[in-house]
């Protein structure tokens, strides 16, 4: 396996598998039939080097070499996870 030393992009998001987040189909006399009712929303943010106007994204403390134009991103896990 090759060692990854930079990231093409990253996504920061919340994940919720509850009925409130995914929604449920409800009968609605007011809205004229069936509707999808969602109680709250999840948020996700996509980040790329071009969005941040930097050359590349490298993991902070993950073995990435930081040079001019790089942006170090702290990750709570190893960028090269072990296969299982």
Secondary structure, DSSP 8 states (H G I E B T S, - for coil): -----SBSEEEEE----SHHHH-EEEEETTTTEEEEE-S----EEEEEHHHHT-SEEEEETTT----TTEEEEE-SS-SS----
